[in-house]
Amino acid sequence: MILATLLVALAGFAQTDTTKSITDTTQNRGDTLVVGNFIIIKKNRDNRTNKISIEKRPYTPSKLKTNWWIFDLGFANINDKTNYASADAQSFLHTIRPGDKPITKDDLKLRAGKSSNVNIWVVMQRLNLEKGYVNLKYGLGVEMFNFRYESNISYNKNPVYIFRDTVNFSKNKLYAAYASVPFMLNINTNPGHNGLTFSAGVSAGYLIGSHNKQISGERGKVKTKGDLGLEKFRLAYIGELGIGPIHLYGTYSIHKLHENGLEQYPYSIGIRFSNF
Protein backbone atom coordinates (compact mmCIF):
# COMPACT_ATOMS: atom_id res chain seq x y z
CA MET A 1 0.00 0.00 0.00
CA ILE A 2 2.86 2.36 0.84
CA LEU A 3 4.64 1.64 -2.47
CA ALA A 4 1.49 2.15 -4.52
CA THR A 5 0.78 5.44 -2.79
CA LEU A 6 4.40 6.52 -3.31
CA LEU A 7 4.18 6.01 -7.08
CA VAL A 8 1.02 8.09 -7.27
CA ALA A 9 2.53 10.77 -5.06
CA LEU A 10 5.77 11.02 -7.06
CA ALA A 11 3.77 11.50 -10.26
CA GLY A 12 1.99 14.37 -8.57
CA PHE A 13 5.19 15.88 -7.21
CA ALA A 14 6.66 15.92 -10.73
CA GLN A 15 4.11 18.61 -11.47
CA THR A 16 4.23 20.57 -8.23
CA ASP A 17 6.57 21.17 -5.33
CA THR A 18 3.96 21.69 -2.63
CA THR A 19 3.20 19.38 0.32
CA LYS A 20 0.24 16.97 -0.16
CA SER A 21 -1.64 14.80 2.30
CA ILE A 22 -3.85 11.87 1.25
CA THR A 23 -6.08 12.26 4.26
CA ASP A 24 -6.14 14.34 7.38
CA THR A 25 -4.85 12.60 10.50
CA THR A 26 -4.60 13.67 14.07
CA GLN A 27 -2.32 11.08 15.67
CA ASN A 28 0.88 9.31 14.66
CA ARG A 29 1.14 5.74 15.91
CA GLY A 30 2.89 4.04 13.00
CA ASP A 31 6.13 3.90 11.01
CA THR A 32 7.93 6.62 9.05
CA LEU A 33 9.71 6.08 5.71
CA VAL A 34 12.06 8.73 4.26
CA VAL A 35 12.51 8.68 0.44
CA GLY A 36 14.70 11.44 -0.97
CA ASN A 37 13.12 14.77 -0.03
CA PHE A 38 9.81 13.18 1.00
CA ILE A 39 8.54 11.61 4.22
CA ILE A 40 5.88 8.86 4.09
CA ILE A 41 4.07 8.34 7.40
CA LYS A 42 1.78 5.38 8.12
CA LYS A 43 -0.76 6.28 10.78
CA ASN A 44 -3.50 4.38 12.61
CA ARG A 45 -6.70 5.72 14.07
CA ASP A 46 -8.26 3.62 16.84
CA ASN A 47 -6.42 0.57 15.45
CA ARG A 48 -9.06 0.20 12.73
CA THR A 49 -8.25 2.37 9.73
CA ASN A 50 -4.81 2.83 8.14
CA LYS A 51 -3.97 6.35 6.96
CA ILE A 52 -0.95 7.47 4.92
CA SER A 53 0.38 11.01 4.51
CA ILE A 54 3.25 12.25 2.33
CA GLU A 55 5.08 15.37 3.40
CA LYS A 56 7.91 17.40 1.89
CA ARG A 57 11.10 16.86 3.86
CA PRO A 58 12.49 20.18 5.16
CA TYR A 59 15.82 21.27 3.63
CA THR A 60 18.79 20.98 5.96
CA PRO A 61 21.98 22.62 4.59
CA SER A 62 25.17 20.62 4.94
CA LYS A 63 27.88 22.05 7.16
CA LEU A 64 30.58 21.78 4.48
CA LYS A 65 30.26 21.41 0.73
CA THR A 66 33.14 20.73 -1.68
CA ASN A 67 33.38 21.47 -5.41
CA TRP A 68 36.27 20.15 -7.53
CA TRP A 69 37.73 21.59 -10.75
CA ILE A 70 36.01 24.92 -11.25
CA PHE A 71 36.81 26.84 -14.44
CA ASP A 72 36.75 30.59 -15.13
CA LEU A 73 36.83 32.22 -18.55
CA GLY A 74 36.96 35.99 -18.86
CA PHE A 75 38.50 39.19 -20.21
CA ALA A 76 41.42 41.02 -18.64
CA ASN A 77 42.61 44.60 -18.74
CA ILE A 78 44.76 47.06 -16.77
CA ASN A 79 44.01 50.26 -14.90
CA ASP A 80 47.12 52.28 -15.71
CA LYS A 81 47.94 54.97 -13.11
CA THR A 82 51.59 55.41 -14.14
CA ASN A 83 53.18 58.85 -14.17
CA TYR A 84 55.21 58.37 -17.35
CA ALA A 85 57.13 61.61 -16.79
CA SER A 86 58.57 60.35 -13.49
CA ALA A 87 62.22 59.30 -13.22
CA ASP A 88 61.14 55.87 -11.95
CA ALA A 89 59.06 55.21 -15.06
CA GLN A 90 61.67 56.54 -17.50
CA SER A 91 64.38 54.34 -15.99
CA PHE A 92 62.21 51.26 -16.67
CA LEU A 93 61.02 52.31 -20.16
CA HIS A 94 63.68 52.57 -22.89
CA THR A 95 63.92 53.58 -26.53
CA ILE A 96 66.65 52.14 -28.74
CA ARG A 97 66.53 54.40 -31.80
CA PRO A 98 68.01 57.88 -31.60
CA GLY A 99 65.41 60.62 -31.72
CA ASP A 100 62.49 58.40 -30.65
CA LYS A 101 59.99 60.07 -28.36
CA PRO A 102 59.71 58.62 -24.82
CA ILE A 103 57.40 55.70 -24.16
CA THR A 104 53.91 56.79 -23.07
CA LYS A 105 50.70 55.18 -21.89
CA ASP A 106 49.66 54.51 -25.49
CA ASP A 107 52.66 52.23 -26.01
CA LEU A 108 51.44 49.89 -23.26
CA LYS A 109 47.78 49.88 -24.26
CA LEU A 110 46.19 46.42 -24.39
CA ARG A 111 43.99 44.76 -26.97
CA ALA A 112 40.95 44.51 -24.72
CA GLY A 113 39.13 41.91 -26.81
CA LYS A 114 42.14 39.57 -26.88
CA SER A 115 43.47 39.98 -23.35
CA SER A 116 42.12 37.08 -21.31
CA ASN A 117 41.89 35.61 -17.85
CA VAL A 118 41.56 31.84 -17.37
CA ASN A 119 41.43 30.34 -13.88
CA ILE A 120 41.44 26.72 -12.75
CA TRP A 121 40.33 26.13 -9.16
CA VAL A 122 41.37 22.66 -8.06
CA VAL A 123 39.02 22.77 -5.09
CA MET A 124 36.49 25.20 -3.64
CA GLN A 125 34.65 24.70 -0.35
CA ARG A 126 31.64 26.38 1.21
CA LEU A 127 31.33 26.41 5.01
CA ASN A 128 27.82 26.96 6.36
CA LEU A 129 27.81 29.75 8.95
CA GLU A 130 24.08 30.53 9.34
CA LYS A 131 21.42 28.06 8.07
CA GLY A 132 22.85 28.08 4.55
CA TYR A 133 22.10 31.77 4.07
CA VAL A 134 25.55 32.98 5.15
CA ASN A 135 28.61 30.97 4.18
CA LEU A 136 32.38 31.19 3.92
CA LYS A 137 33.87 30.21 0.55
CA TYR A 138 37.54 29.44 0.07
CA GLY A 139 39.68 27.39 -2.31
CA LEU A 140 42.97 26.78 -4.10
CA GLY A 141 43.83 27.21 -7.76
CA VAL A 142 45.76 28.98 -10.49
CA GLU A 143 44.91 32.37 -12.04
CA MET A 144 46.33 32.97 -15.54
CA PHE A 145 46.44 36.31 -17.37
CA ASN A 146 47.30 36.98 -21.01
CA PHE A 147 47.91 40.70 -21.65
CA ARG A 148 47.99 41.35 -25.42
CA TYR A 149 49.82 44.54 -26.39
CA GLU A 150 48.80 46.73 -29.32
CA SER A 151 52.27 48.28 -29.78
CA ASN A 152 55.65 46.71 -30.50
CA ILE A 153 57.10 46.80 -27.00
CA SER A 154 59.45 44.10 -25.68
CA TYR A 155 60.85 42.94 -22.34
CA ASN A 156 64.58 42.79 -21.77
CA LYS A 157 65.44 40.12 -19.21
CA ASN A 158 68.84 41.06 -17.79
CA PRO A 159 68.67 43.80 -16.72
CA VAL A 160 64.89 43.97 -16.68
CA TYR A 161 63.28 46.84 -18.59
CA ILE A 162 60.71 47.50 -21.33
CA PHE A 163 61.74 48.98 -24.69
CA ARG A 164 60.06 50.04 -27.92
CA ASP A 165 61.13 47.46 -30.49
CA THR A 166 61.95 47.93 -34.17
CA VAL A 167 59.96 44.86 -35.26
CA ASN A 168 56.25 44.66 -36.02
CA PHE A 169 54.71 41.77 -34.09
CA SER A 170 51.62 39.88 -35.21
CA LYS A 171 51.34 38.57 -31.65
CA ASN A 172 52.79 40.19 -28.54
CA LYS A 173 51.60 39.16 -25.09
CA LEU A 174 52.68 39.10 -21.47
CA TYR A 175 51.65 35.94 -19.58
CA ALA A 176 51.46 35.81 -15.78
CA ALA A 177 50.24 32.91 -13.61
CA TYR A 178 49.58 32.92 -9.86
CA ALA A 179 48.91 30.17 -7.34
CA SER A 180 45.97 31.73 -5.49
CA VAL A 181 43.83 31.21 -2.41
CA PRO A 182 40.47 33.07 -2.41
CA PHE A 183 38.37 33.87 0.67
CA MET A 184 34.79 35.12 0.22
CA LEU A 185 31.71 35.77 2.34
CA ASN A 186 28.79 34.17 0.51
CA ILE A 187 25.10 35.12 0.78
CA ASN A 188 22.59 32.57 -0.54
CA THR A 189 19.07 34.00 -0.90
CA ASN A 190 17.36 30.59 -1.19
CA PRO A 191 19.36 27.68 0.28
CA GLY A 192 18.65 24.33 -1.34
CA HIS A 193 17.36 25.89 -4.58
CA ASN A 194 18.84 27.68 -7.57
CA GLY A 195 18.42 31.15 -6.11
CA LEU A 196 20.63 34.20 -6.30
CA THR A 197 24.01 34.05 -4.57
CA PHE A 198 26.40 36.90 -3.82
CA SER A 199 30.04 36.58 -2.78
CA ALA A 200 32.76 39.12 -2.01
CA GLY A 201 36.24 38.91 -0.53
CA VAL A 202 39.94 38.84 -1.38
CA SER A 203 42.36 36.52 -3.17
CA ALA A 204 46.03 36.10 -2.26
CA GLY A 205 48.42 34.80 -4.92
CA TYR A 206 52.08 34.12 -5.64
CA LEU A 207 53.70 34.40 -9.09
CA ILE A 208 54.58 30.93 -10.41
CA GLY A 209 55.25 31.70 -14.07
CA SER A 210 55.58 34.54 -16.59
CA HIS A 211 56.91 35.18 -20.09
CA ASN A 212 56.72 37.57 -23.02
CA LYS A 213 55.67 35.69 -26.18
CA GLN A 214 56.06 37.33 -29.60
CA ILE A 215 55.52 36.30 -33.22
CA SER A 216 56.90 38.27 -36.17
CA GLY A 217 58.01 37.67 -39.76
CA GLU A 218 61.57 38.78 -38.98
CA ARG A 219 62.19 36.68 -35.82
CA GLY A 220 59.52 34.01 -35.92
CA LYS A 221 58.28 32.83 -32.52
CA VAL A 222 60.22 34.15 -29.53
CA LYS A 223 59.47 33.55 -25.84
CA THR A 224 61.32 35.47 -23.13
CA LYS A 225 60.86 33.63 -19.82
CA GLY A 226 61.41 34.89 -16.29
CA ASP A 227 59.70 37.15 -13.77
CA LEU A 228 60.31 40.17 -16.06
CA GLY A 229 60.11 42.58 -13.14
CA LEU A 230 56.63 41.47 -12.05
CA GLU A 231 55.48 41.60 -8.45
CA LYS A 232 55.84 38.19 -6.77
CA PHE A 233 52.79 38.58 -4.54
CA ARG A 234 49.29 39.50 -5.65
CA LEU A 235 46.33 40.58 -3.51
CA ALA A 236 43.04 41.29 -5.24
CA TYR A 237 39.43 42.15 -4.48
CA ILE A 238 37.07 39.47 -5.82
CA GLY A 239 33.31 39.26 -6.31
CA GLU A 240 30.76 36.78 -7.62
CA LEU A 241 27.09 36.79 -8.66
CA GLY A 242 25.36 33.54 -9.56
CA ILE A 243 22.20 31.58 -10.29
CA GLY A 244 22.60 27.80 -10.15
CA PRO A 245 25.81 26.56 -11.84
CA ILE A 246 26.47 29.77 -13.81
CA HIS A 247 28.25 32.64 -12.08
CA LEU A 248 29.71 35.99 -13.07
CA TYR A 249 32.98 36.89 -11.38
CA GLY A 250 35.20 39.93 -11.20
CA THR A 251 38.64 40.74 -9.77
CA TYR A 252 40.64 43.90 -9.19
CA SER A 253 44.28 43.73 -8.13
CA ILE A 254 45.31 45.74 -5.06
CA HIS A 255 48.98 45.17 -5.87
CA LYS A 256 50.47 46.61 -9.04
CA LEU A 257 51.58 44.28 -11.85
CA HIS A 258 55.26 45.36 -11.95
CA GLU A 259 57.63 45.82 -9.05
CA ASN A 260 59.08 49.13 -10.27
CA GLY A 261 58.44 51.82 -12.84
CA LEU A 262 54.81 51.17 -13.69
CA GLU A 263 51.63 51.69 -11.66
CA GLN A 264 49.38 49.19 -13.44
CA TYR A 265 46.55 47.31 -11.70
CA PRO A 266 45.03 44.31 -13.54
CA TYR A 267 41.33 43.53 -13.42
CA SER A 268 39.13 40.89 -15.01
CA ILE A 269 35.50 39.89 -15.52
CA GLY A 270 34.03 36.67 -16.83
CA ILE A 271 31.97 33.50 -16.35
CA ARG A 272 32.57 30.90 -13.64
CA PHE A 273 31.31 27.33 -13.98
CA SER A 274 30.62 26.13 -10.43
CA ASN A 275 28.08 24.04 -8.51
CA PHE A 276 27.73 26.70 -5.80
Buried (B, 14 or more C-beta within 10 A) or exposed (E): EBEEBBEEBEEEBEEEEEEBEEEEBEEEEBEEBEEEEBBBBBBBEEEEEEBBBBBEEEEEBEEEBEBEEBEBEBBBBBEBEBEBEEEEBBEBBBEEEEEEEEBBEEBBBBEEEBBBBBBEBEEBBBBBEEEBBBBBBBBEBBBBBBBBBBBBBBBBBEEBBBBBBEEEBEEBBBBBBBBBBBBBEBBBEEBEEEEEBBBBBBBBBEBBBBBBBBBBEEEEEBEBEBBBBBBEEBEBBBBBBBEEEEBBBBBBBEBBBBBEBBBBBBBBBBBBEBEB
